[in-house]
Amino acid sequence: MRPFPSPLEHLTAFVIVFAAGVISTASFIGYMERVRRNAVRDYYKRANAERSLSAVQMEQRSIEK
């Protein structure tokens, strides 16, 4: 091994680390988007379920009267 690495070796190492950073950032952004979409979808599912549940309870109360 030479005592001083060549500039091309430094450039290669930089490119590898930079590419890994880009890939990990893109993966993280994609993951966060998926989590956000799932959270919004679950919120609306829960809201609709609560609305339909309250409608059923109101119908049962009106039948009992």
N, C-alpha and C positions, 0 to 999 in steps of 0.2 A: 504494500500500500504506500502511496506517495505521502509525503509529510503534509502537503497542502492539497485539499480537494479542489477540483476544477470548478470554474463558475457554472459549467453545464450541470454538474452534480447538484449544486445549490439550486439552480433553476428547476431541475427535475423534482427535487424535494419540495420546493415551493408550489409547483403545479399540482403535485399529488395532494398536498395539504389543502390547497385552495379548492380543488375539485371535491375533496371530502367535505369541506365546509359548505360548498354549494349544495351538494347532495343532501347533507344533513339538514340544512336550512329549508330546502324544498320539502323534505319529508316532514319536518316539524310543522310547516305551514299547512300542508295537506292534512295532517293529523288534527290540527286545531280546527280547520274548516269542518272536518267530519264530526268532531266533538260538538261544535257549535250547531251544525245541522241536526244532529241527534237530540241535543238539548231543546232546540226549538220545537222539533217534532213531538218529543215527549211532553213538553209543556202544553201544546195544543191538544194532544191526546187526553191528557189529564183534565184539562179545562172542559173538553167536550164530555168526558165521562162524568165529571161533577155536575155539569149542566143537565145531562140526561138523568142522573141519579136524583137531582133535586126535582125534576119534572115528575118522576115516578112517585116520589114522596108526596108531592102536591096532589097528584091524582088519588093516592091512597087516602089522604086526608079528606078530600072532597067526597069520596065514596063513603067514608065513615060517618059523615054528618048527616 
